[in-house]
Amino acid sequence: MNLARFPRRRYTPAPTPLQPLPRLSAALGGPEIWIKRDDLTGLTGGGNKTRKLEFLVADALAQGADTLITVGAPQSNHCRLTLAAAVREGLACRLLIEERVPGTYDPQASGNNFLFDLLGVEQVRVAPLGADLGAEMQAMAAEVAAEGRRAYVIPGGGSNALGALGYAACAQELMAQSFEQGAAFSRVVVASGSAGTHAGVLAGLQALSAGLPVTGVNVRRPRAEQEGNVHRLAVETAALLGAPPPPRDAVVCRDEWVGGGYSIPTDSMVEAVRMLAALEGVLLDPVYTGKAMAGLIGMARSGEIASGERVVFLHTGGWPALFAYEGVLRAGGAA
Ligand SMILES: Cc1ncc(COP(=O)(O)O)c(C=O)c1O
């Protein structure tokens, strides 16, 4: 795997830490749990989108773009980080917000929504669930062009093959650290949403012949649909890398921790967020990593992740959204 072939901007100065979580492991009385701290990537607030944007923004700049356009949910970390990358590069940024849960967009909301304003978003447009988001973004790009400017459209989550290269790079970084730190892992656990992170890690591990399985924990879609999405993108990413395609049966997307739907709190998410904060001082988020960690905890408690395993949880960030969920996350709050 030769990632240096692809133009890249650098937004994180060093590898993100790979650390054991001894107090969480002891509390669960089971597997040894480690964490890859991709909540500590660069750009405002960090998170997984930073790695994808290193490749996507390099492409935007190569194409002479002066404006980034992307789409996400009302508390989108991806929108925050795309906007942050635009600020870093001196580009403008326009956001399309998909109101996935009707009635949930509040322009005055805290969390990421507040940061859109603080970071100087040029335009926020809201679309209802079911809208043709690709067509909406093309219309926004046409408006930018009509102003004599040039837009670059980034898909939701930065999840195309170019963006997923960021997570092939993370897979490479993880394997190097695993070797350096003398810690061999039995599996990776990661939140699976727009699929770019999961697909990129899979494609990267496959390209490295790492023999390290990945368990995705869904945040939105049913298992079969998500596995199809991840596999399709992993195959495209592998093709871009010139690596063999990951087999279909390497794609595992568990849907037992989605609860009532995307971004809707669950008791197990609240428990996971509170445990990681109180035991390890690590902030998860309510929409992605809280549910993914709830999955890891659930699998450890049921014995599905055996007590002798050493597991690595890929922390994909998202803490700014905590401030939009304070009511359910405080001790005694109701999910
Ligand atoms: C904090 C966080 N974790 C995980 C994900 C899921 O990553 P992906 O969309 O690449 O599947 C997202 C996506 O927005 C996210 O913001």
Ligand as a Chemical Component Dictionary entry (heavy atoms), coordinates in Angstrom:
data_LIG
# 
_chem_comp.id                   LIG 
_chem_comp.type                 NON-POLYMER 
_chem_comp.pdbx_formal_charge   0 
_chem_comp.three_letter_code    LIG 
# 
loop_
_chem_comp_atom.comp_id 
_chem_comp_atom.atom_id 
_chem_comp_atom.alt_atom_id 
_chem_comp_atom.type_symbol 
_chem_comp_atom.charge 
_chem_comp_atom.model_Cartn_x 
_chem_comp_atom.model_Cartn_y 
_chem_comp_atom.model_Cartn_z 
_chem_comp_atom.pdbx_ordinal 
LIG C1 C1 C 0 -17.931 10.968 15.773 1  
LIG C2 C2 C 0 -18.226 10.089 14.607 2  
LIG N1 N1 N 0 -17.945 8.796  14.698 3  
LIG C3 C3 C 0 -18.213 7.946  13.683 4  
LIG C4 C4 C 0 -18.813 8.385  12.526 5  
LIG C5 C5 C 0 -19.102 7.396  11.463 6  
LIG O1 O1 O 0 -18.102 7.388  10.502 7  
LIG P1 P1 P 0 -18.481 7.069  9.012  8  
LIG O2 O2 O 0 -19.505 8.073  8.611  9  
LIG O3 O3 O 0 -17.215 7.149  8.276  10 
LIG O4 O4 O 0 -19.071 5.680  8.993  11 
LIG C6 C6 C 0 -19.108 9.745  12.378 12 
LIG C7 C7 C 0 -19.749 10.231 11.142 13 
LIG O5 O5 O 0 -20.251 11.294 11.044 14 
LIG C8 C8 C 0 -18.808 10.626 13.441 15 
LIG O6 O6 O 0 -19.090 11.937 13.367 16 
# 
loop_
_chem_comp_bond.comp_id 
_chem_comp_bond.atom_id_1 
_chem_comp_bond.atom_id_2 
_chem_comp_bond.value_order 
_chem_comp_bond.pdbx_ordinal 
LIG C1 C2 SING 1  
LIG C2 N1 SING 2  
LIG C2 C8 DOUB 3  
LIG N1 C3 DOUB 4  
LIG C3 C4 SING 5  
LIG C4 C5 SING 6  
LIG C4 C6 DOUB 7  
LIG C5 O1 SING 8  
LIG O1 P1 SING 9  
LIG P1 O2 DOUB 10 
LIG P1 O3 SING 11 
LIG P1 O4 SING 12 
LIG C6 C7 SING 13 
LIG C6 C8 SING 14 
LIG C7 O5 DOUB 15 
LIG C8 O6 SING 16 
# 
